[in-house]
Amino acid sequence: MPHASSPRICLVAGVPRSGSTWAFNAARRLLELSGTALQAAWIADYRPEDPAPVHLVKAHKPEEVTFTPDIVLTTRRRPEACLASLIRMGWLKNEPEAIRRSWAWHHRLYAHWQARSDLEIAYDEITGAPEAALDRLAAVLDLSLPPGATAAVAAELAALQAPGTGHYDPVTLLHPGHRGGRQQGAVTPAAILQIVDGLARPGELPEV
């Protein structure tokens, strides 16, 4: 446990478009419902000097994380689905070479965070069994919650709205188009797999 003067730092990390924003908001709302005072922020907005007893920080790149977290929360989604989602968002070019580079980077990034994870939440849990995922998350965070809290948070997370324009929401970290609606060269996960056919699969690439 950290010293009384030091915050308890919970890091939400993982591959982009794997459900990490859901995990961040799930942890944020569970902590708030437990009565915990916290700072919740994207890594670029994080203020280490904030006096809140809990700091909840979301990041993707290991080199951005210059502190030692007390808890690491991660998410898992099929890499071809992540890449297809990145293309939909306009964050990855729909070009074979760019897709192959991103495929390799995603596997290395996943291996890095999975090795450090205290709790991994699968994307299928987020979409199919969110209350069970929230129960596991509350247990890892060691939270005392009011009755019905996880059901209420599951419904709240399902109803979150992304901003219509501009940058990401500083509270939810949702981007415009985060939950659909932005189409910039739609591509299917099956098409991604055809492009990366023969390349290394998870577990076959070295850790970053």
N, C-alpha and C positions, 0 to 999 in steps of 0.2 A: 504493500500500500504506500502511496506517496505521503510525504510529510504533510502536516495539517496546513502549512502555508503554501503548498503546491497544489495545483488543480489536478483532478483526475482526468486524464486525456483519453477520449475515445476516438479512434480514427476509423472512418469508413473509407475503405479503399477497394480498388479492383479495376477491372477492365471497363472502359467506357461503354455505355449502353447495355450493361449487364444487370441493371436493377439497383445500382448503388445509390441513386437519388431516392428511390423508394426506401432503402435501408436507412439512409440519413434521416429522412422525414419520420420514419417509424421510430427510430431511436429518439429523435427530438421530441416527438409528441408523448412517447412513453415517459421520458424523463420529466417533461413538464407536468404530466398528470400525476406523477409521483410526488410533486412538490419540489423538485430539484431545481435550484437556480443554475442556469447554464449559459454559456456562450456557444452558439451553433453557427458555423461558418464554413464557406468554401476556403480552401487553403490560402488563396491569394488575399482573402479578407481577414484572415485569422490574426487575432491580437493576443500574443502570449501573455501580455501583462494584465489582461482582463482579470478582475478579482473573483469572478464566479468560481464556485468550487468544482464545477465540471465543464470541461471544454470538449465539444463535439465538433470534429473537423473532418471534412470530406476532401479527398485527394485522389489522383490517379497515378502520377509519376513518382517513383521512389525518391528521386533527387529533390523533389519539392518538400519532402518531409524531413525537417531538420531537428525534430524532437523525438523522444522515445515515448510512444503511446503506452498507456496502461492496458488498453483493450483494443484489439483490431477486429473490425467487422468487415466481412467481405461478401461478395455475391458471385454467382456462377451462372453463365448462360452459354449456349452453344456458340462457338466463335463465328460461325457463318451467319448466325442470326444477328450478332453484334455488328458485324461488318455491313450487313444489309441495312441495318438501322442507321449506321453512320452515314452511309451513302444517301439514305432518305433524308437525313438531317442536313446534307450538304457539307459534312465534315470530312468526307473521304471521297476522292475522285473515283468515278466508276470506270477505272482503267485497270487492266490486268496487273501491271507492274505495281501500281499503288496498292491494289488489293493483296498481292502476295507479300509485299513488305509489311502491311498492316497485320496480316495473318501471323507472320513470324513474331512481330512485336507483341501482339495480343497473347500468344502462348507464353512468351518470356515474362510478360507482365503478370499473367495469371499465376504462373509458377512462383514468382516472387511473393505475391501477397498470400497465396494459399498456404505457403510454408510458414507464414507468420500469423495466420488467422486464428482467432479465438472462437469465432462463429461464422460459418459460411451459409448463406441463404441462397437457395436455387431460384432461378427466375420462375420455374414452374410452381414453386411454393408461393411466390408473390402473386401470380395470376390465379392459382388454383386452391391454395390453402393459406391465405394470409393470416388468419387468426392463429394457426399453429405456429407459423413463423414468428409472429409477434410474441407468443407465449415463450418461445425459446429465446428470443431477444431479451425479453424482460428478465428471464432467469439469469442470463449471462451478465446483464447489467445490475443484477441483484436489487431489483426494484420491488417495492410494496405498492400495489395498485388497487384502486377501488374496484368493486365488482363490476363486471361488464366492460372494463377499460379496453381490453384488446379488441372486442367486437366493435366498440365505438371508434377506435383508432383505425381499424380496417376499413370501416365505412368512410371515415374522413379522408383517408389516403386515396380511396377509389374515386372520391369526388374532387380531389385537388385539380385546379385549373392552371394551365400554363399561361404565361403572359401572352397577349396577342402580338405585341411588337417589342422591339428594343432588346435589352440584355436579359440575363437570367434574373429571376426573382431572388433577392438577397436572403429571404427567409426560407423558401422551399427549394431553391436552386434549380427550379424548373426553367427551361429555355422556351422561347417561342417554338411551337411545333413539337415540343418534347413528347407529347402523347398522340402524335399523328397529325396529319393535315399539311405537313410540308413535304412536297415531292420534288426532288431534284435528281432525276435519273433513277427511278425505282428499279430495284433488282431483288430477286428472291434469294433466300439462303441456298437453295439448290443450285442456282447459277454461280454463287460464290464457291461452292464445293467443286464445281466443274473447273473453275479457274485455278484453284489451289490443288487440284488432283495430283497426288504424288509427293506433295510437300509434307513436312513433319507434322505429326499430330500431337495433342497434349501429352506431356511427359517425355517427349523426344527432343525437346529443345533445352539448351542450358538455361539456368536461372540468371536473371539480370543481376 
